[in-house]
Amino acid sequence: MQAEERLTLTLRMLTSGDDQQSLAFSYCLGRTTVSHILRETCSAIWKALGDIHVGPQSSPDDWREISKEFEDLWN
C-alpha cells in the first residue's frame, strides 16, 4: 500500500472514528494490517510534528508565533 493510501486510511479513522474492522472492509485489507498501518502512520505523523507545541496558548502573541512557524514550515 502506497504512503498516500496509508495516510488516507489513517485520516479517515481519525476524522470519522470508523473502527478498524470497517476500515479493513472498506479498503479490502485484514484488520491486523489496518492496525499496523494506523500505528505506523500515526507514529510517523507524531515524529514529523517534532517540537511543534500543540495545546492551549495564553496570549494572542503566542498564536501569532505558532502561525508564523506554521507558515514558514509549510509555505
C-alpha positions in Angstrom: 0.0 0.0 0.0 1.4 3.4 -1.0 2.1 6.1 1.6 -0.8 8.2 0.2 -3.2 5.4 0.8 -1.9 4.8 4.3 -2.3 8.5 5.1 -5.9 8.5 3.7 -6.8 5.4 5.7 -5.4 7.0 8.9 -7.0 10.3 8.4 -10.3 8.6 7.7 -10.1 6.8 11.0 -9.0 10.0 12.9 -11.8 12.2 11.4 -14.7 9.8 11.3 -14.0 7.5 14.2 -14.5 4.4 12.0 -13.4 1.2 13.7 -10.6 -0.9 12.3 -12.9 -3.6 11.1 -15.0 -1.2 9.0 -11.8 0.3 7.6 -10.5 -3.2 6.8 -13.7 -3.9 4.9 -13.6 -0.6 3.0 -10.0 -0.9 1.9 -10.1 -4.7 1.4 -7.4 -5.3 4.0 -7.1 -7.5 7.0 -7.9 -6.0 10.4 -4.4 -6.7 11.6 -2.9 -5.0 8.5 -5.1 -1.9 9.2 -3.9 -1.9 12.8 -0.2 -1.9 11.7 -0.8 0.8 9.2 -2.6 3.0 11.7 0.2 2.5 14.3 3.0 3.2 11.8 1.3 6.2 10.2 0.3 7.9 13.5 3.9 7.3 14.7 5.3 8.9 11.6 2.9 11.9 11.9 3.9 12.4 15.5 7.6 12.2 14.7 7.2 14.7 11.8 5.5 17.2 14.1 8.6 17.1 16.3 8.8 20.1 18.5 5.6 21.8 17.4 3.7 22.6 20.5 0.0 21.7 20.4 -2.1 22.9 23.3 -3.8 26.0 24.8 -1.9 29.2 24.4 -2.0 32.1 26.8 -1.9 35.1 24.6 -2.6 36.3 21.0 1.2 36.7 20.6 1.7 33.0 21.2 -0.8 32.3 18.4 0.9 34.7 16.0 4.2 32.9 16.7 2.7 29.5 16.0 1.0 30.9 12.9 4.4 32.2 11.6 6.2 28.9 12.4 3.5 27.0 10.5 3.7 29.4 7.5 7.5 29.1 7.5 7.4 25.3 7.7 4.5 24.7 5.2 4.8 27.8 3.0 
